């Protein structure tokens, strides 16, 4: 028999930002490009996922279990007074395990799938700059993903370096 599944996501509360605090054990770090992408995502789509917390009655605060970087964006970029939170009940060791499960369960993007998405966006009219901006990628990453598709049309509007010509012109025997 399977375990009963609960749905804390159905009980999202707006919590004053000063009552929400980061945990002191999260090993997850987000690099600057991904943090900028998270900011862009929130700007474009809003908060689509609540911050997962536990409520500490003794200190009357909500401690982040998952969503630290969404919480950080609320403070550093948006100066929000409240953030959307769900509350789960866990002791500290189960709370730590929950944090790790949330982090690891996200997985990673598969290169082939990402190259297909980049190609589809190109076919739908986005240029390299649009793709870079909207997906939080740098130009080299977009070009590598386009190369994987092998589609010549994906490079039709790209200005390539003239370095080979310069090399040939300046080459001394």
URRA-V373311 format. One record per backbone hydrogen bond with DSSP energy under -1.0 kcal/mol. CO is the residue of the C=O (numbers start at 1). NH is the residue of the N-H. Records with the same first field share a line. If there is no record, write none. Layout:
BEGIN
CO=NH, NH
END
This chain:
BEGIN
7=10
8=11
13=85
15=83
16=19
17=20
19=62
21=64
31=35
32=36
33=37
34=38
35=39
36=40
37=41
38=42
39=43
40=44
41=45
42=46
46=48
51=86
52=65, 66
53=88
54=63
56=60, 61
61=56
62=21
63=54
66=52
67=71
68=72
69=73
70=74
71=75
72=76
73=77, 78
74=80
81=17
83=15
84=51
85=13
86=53
91=95
92=96
93=97
94=98
95=99
96=100
97=101
98=102
99=103
100=104
101=105
104=107
110=114
111=115
112=116
113=117
114=118
115=119
116=120
117=121
118=122
119=123
120=124
121=126
122=125
127=131
128=132
129=133
130=134
131=135
132=136, 137
138=142
139=143
140=144
141=145
142=146
143=147
144=148
151=154
152=155
153=156
155=158
162=166
163=167
164=168
165=169
166=170
END
